[in-house]
Amino acid sequence: MKKIVLFFFGLVMCFFDLHSQNTEILNLTNKINQDSLQQNVIDLQSFSTRYAYSPNRKEVAEYLKTRLEDYGFEVVLDSFLLQTGWFPTAADTLWQYNVIGEKQGIWAKDTTIHLMAHYDSRSDMEGFEDYFNFAPGADDNASGVAALLEIARVFHQNNIQPIKTLVINFFAAEEQGLRGSWDRIEKISTPIWQEDIKAVINLDMIGYCTSDSTDYVFDIITYDGSEALTQMAIDFSEDYSILQYNTTTENNYASDSYSFYAYGVSSVFLMEHEFTPHYHTERDVHTTINYHFMREITKVAFALAYECSVNNEYGTVTSIDEVIKPISEVKIVSNPVSKELKFSCRNLEVKSRYTIYNQSSQIISEGRVENPNGMNKIDISNINNGVYFLKIISENQIITKKLIVLN
Ligand SMILES: [Zn+2]
């Protein structure tokens, strides 16, 4: 595959091809769905404007909160007061709402990986200039938000449980000077609330590309001190996408990852290479997006999120069932019961046992659960009428069911 690598300030980036494709990550990246991405962008554009000063800004934030909650994230709206001095009136003193969604790490919950995309938009360089009403911001930056929602969906629907806490940040008022991300990093870097932030993956403008799919190029925008993360992005673009990459420091100050980098956090910023001609205009609409291209960048972002939060020095946990046992279930079929007790089981341990005891805790019958993943039958024809309990003992788990016998 052809690679484009730019060298800055005489810095030569050497890399050795020691990385290899991980089939688990490959399978998961293939689940990133182009139609979902497109629908997300359309839904975000349907707000008409996501301009930071628009009265609907909280409504947009609430919508994003609900979307992340649907994918099992714990979400808060974290507010801050925006004052830029750009507007002479009270319009410049407005509450803004960062949307912060967390999927807590099971082993290292205070160690975090931050995915981020700003959700506000602006449209200010055309004749129309009614950005309070229309600032579609499809590429800038519904595209980045759409990608993170899709990554959240794939994490959730495949039961991926991170080891470190995965944080998805949808920042407000980026267009007013990265205000959302500055506010957030200032808060979470205070001594009381300090997180150990391992990595930032920022997506801003990832949907514009007019090339043939054999010539898709995207930017890996880099930061000093983030070489390992940059290398990971390079490796993953080779392993899990059809993209060619361009590493650059250009524009690295121009989006939310910069705020976190300024606080010493290892950061990378993924962006389209062919800058959209509709930037900050009312023409930045969803029909200008190349969703096939956008899916490829989303795959790289997914692989980074996965590798950083799941597959790392704490060990490898590829899916939830290796850490948390699948939920075991026992159901009694038709209660009250006569002559024969039937109960169905799901996800019990092979060596599970059952006990039937009465209200005085005397054991009436016990034995092995013959079918830990299906129907079981026990003869109870010689048990007196009354209330009993069926207790199932599986590894680390006890399930008790009340049983009424009417023989
Ligand atoms: Zn942007």
Residues whose N, C-alpha, C, O or C-beta is under 5 A from the ligand:
A	BS01	ZN	D140 N141 D204
